[in-house]
């Protein structure tokens, strides 16, 4: 069974919203060669629209329905107060180009958020502008590029990326005009220091470090690693996607990391929205503050005894330039601000401690039934091999699909690439012991099914709204639109 | 605050793990830097937070408190109540990217419908699932064009009346490329229209990018420009305001290869600049060159229609450093908002709204131009924005307007030094005749002072 599309539901003559008649004398329309003959939008009543999207929503799994153990994605609970705050009329109906004296509330909130992120991460400067983690990465790598260029150090063309780093890192570096070189991990899941030293020379621009890495492990030689890169003249980029493990535990800036992005939609509880919007602020050490994108929020007139400071937009001295329209995903920033305000220092540390406790607890319950490639205390997530030597036919994908029959969202699978048939599990701190116990039981049951009734896994899922989708057909016979396009008008 | 653990449970869990205390889990963190003191305010309860954040919101003066004629890339439109009511369903906003199609058909079908609506509106064949905003979509269009010619055509011709923020953003994005960006220098002729760009198109040109309506609100037919660009083998990208497409002919009809734009006017609140929606659509021969997420139709193992993320082999997580973009999200919830908005307005409502903007803007422009000291800068067809030449610097005029509760138009002097004393005004369905009359009254006062 499938829900009709909005075009299939259209009934000529219907209209969901009406507008008032013009209160001015209508102007003459321009020549008809410029006017649109037909606007092929669907026609529905408001109730049709409400029922259609309500029906669609019921086909989704979401954090509100249950555990979402997607490694690297930090699918924690999204507090409802965040939603209310972002929708306050003073925020939601404010134009980004208004005179600054009319938007001091927004600017003050952004300034405060910059200050808090600096404090949480140990950096000297923060921009809230990047739209998502991947754009934060782009900003970070462009800052590294601008830094070397500003010193006339133009031969640094190489970015190192450990094989346990996040998947976007190579694309980001290439997009910024760098050559990408992988660095292998050692047997304990750390960056292999000998291999690192071998590729550090005067062409090194930087290294992109995910720490904790995508194996869920905190690099045991992180200080030494950063030192090696710095001694070669390179900078260290920190992928902050895994910040949820270390808030109040350690500050990346203190470790010597030069630049890092935050994911407000992971660590700071803003909703993922079915794929976005995210928000990817970037923090930098002192020597990079001048390179931040345009604009940052600053104080343009200091406070006096009678008056609060005047906040405004400021262009950093050696800025890499503007990276999007206006000044960031403000609505997302308000949600994250609300979240930090509810937690304070102790609350943030509690988040990370409970995230790490949950991951280790879950691991302790299931480790005897699955292969664990790196036997160490994990941080907020861990990686298993979703395969057993005695049932060669069952793969990580089958385990993932079978979990849906038990009403769980599957873990991230087939990533990181360095683990065979990887299942990457991140329970997050908002799950209770009872939820984890039930999930562990299910994982154990599936391990048993894999041995006794493997076809249950191979054919899974059985209880979802639809079965496994023919992805090959989707990519081969491209249908990306409700109708097959005709020959485009020349 | 949102961690459900009791002290007893924590102890049980630590026991199961086989450690004494929480700190034992963090032994890999260098001891010297472990557990720093963070200087943050004390935690507040929800009740206190609501009040505290509310103070910041009330320190702003919003378009609800003031009369606004500000556009320049973000627009004040009516958002039907049903939009937010649906967006607040947890099934939509607390879901992740729909990588698992079996339990994500809601998001997938909504994106498929979004792609279809954008294709219908722009007259293109294929839309992606969205980029971050109009500016980043513009940057991605340049990068797509660059890769389309395998880097062999470094020239990109940019209209000087393409949104300045788009031009700045695409320059930042492409600083690692060796591009020849031309057409939008400080000396560019702002009155020349599309014809002014034709002489710049050579056989090293990958892309010509124009805006429709342009940054000054002018509506040009780009058919001839597209024809000339195609003769030279270049691609044409048109940056749109979707609202205008309710009334004016689509860029697809003019021969555009790529259409990008800011989707914020489609039911997304101004929200001080974001999150917005980057529209990105192409003709079908470029479907496999588009960056960002795409949803395609297929069938499931039970033989039913099903939707799934497709052509993922182009994307960063598979192609890694060979991918042309690192984007790995889309503006999912904003795309959903626009899908609901377009469905609610539909064929007739969308046209009504576009015409309202047109009529009110023309009423305002004509009335303003009749005030001594003021005149319309351009003598072109325009939609809902227009440029007024004022008797005084715009900053000064806007200060005066604000005293009367009016947010004036965008001051063009900074981005366009050749347009001192020029103000870009936007009028939408939200502006009543009384508001426009008040604007004119105050402007008349200003010119007398």
Interface residues (C-beta under 8 A of the other chain):
Chain A: X1 X2 X3 X5 X6 X7 X10 X14 X15 X16 X17 X18 X19 X20 X22 X23 X24 X25 X26 X27 X29 X30 X33 X34 X35 X36 X37 X39 X40 X41 X42 X43 X44 X46 X49 X50 X52 X53 X54 X56 X57 X58 X59 X60 X61 X62 X63 X64 X65 X68 X70 X73 X75 X76 X77 X78 X79 X81 X83 X84 X85 X86 X87 X88 X89 X90 X91 X92 X93 X94 X95 X96 X97 X98 X99 X101 X102 X103 X104 X105 X106 X108 X109 X116 X119 X120 X122 X131 X132 X133 X134 X135 X137 X138 X142 X145 X167 X168 X170 X171 X172 X173 X174 X175 X176 X177 X178 X180 X217 X218 X219 X220 X222 X223 X246 X248 X249 X250 X251 X254 X255 X269 X271 X272 X273 X274 X275 X276 X277 X278 X279 X293 X294 X320 X321 X322 X323 X324 X325 X326 X327 X328 X329 X330 X331 X332 X334 X337 X338 X340 X341 X342 X343 X344 X345 X346 X347 X348 X349 X350 X351 X353 X354 X356 X357 X358 X360 X361 X363 X364 X365 X376 X377 X400 X401 X404 X409 X410 X415 X429 X430 X431 X432 X433 X459 X461 X464 X465 X466 X467 X468 X469 X470 X471 X473 X474 X475 X478 X479 X480 X481 X482 X483 X485 X488 X489 X490
Chain B: X1 X2 X3 X4 X5 X9 X10 X12 X13 X14 X16 X17 X18 X19 X22 X24 X25 X26 X27 X28 X29 X30 X33 X34 X35 X36 X37 X38 X39 X40 X41 X42 X43 X44 X45 X46 X49 X50 X52 X53 X54 X55 X56 X57 X58 X59 X60 X61 X62 X63 X64 X66 X68 X70 X72 X73 X74 X76 X78 X80 X82 X84 X85 X86 X88 X89 X90 X91 X92 X93 X94 X95 X96 X97 X98 X100 X101 X102 X103 X104 X105 X106 X107 X109 X110 X111 X112 X113 X115 X116 X117 X119 X120 X121 X123 X124 X125 X126 X127 X129 X130 X132 X133 X134 X135 X136 X143 X163 X165 X166 X168 X169 X171 X172 X173 X175 X176 X177 X219 X221 X245 X246 X247 X248 X249 X250 X252 X253 X255 X262 X269 X270 X271 X272 X273 X274 X275 X276 X283 X284 X287 X293 X294 X295 X296 X297 X298 X299 X300 X301 X302 X304 X305 X306 X307 X308 X310 X311 X312 X313 X316 X317 X319 X320 X321 X322 X323 X324 X325 X326 X327 X328 X329 X330 X331 X332 X333 X334 X336 X339 X340 X342 X343 X344 X345 X346 X347 X348 X349 X350 X351 X352 X353 X355 X356 X358 X359 X360 X362 X363 X366 X381 X398 X399 X402 X407 X410 X429 X432 X433 X436
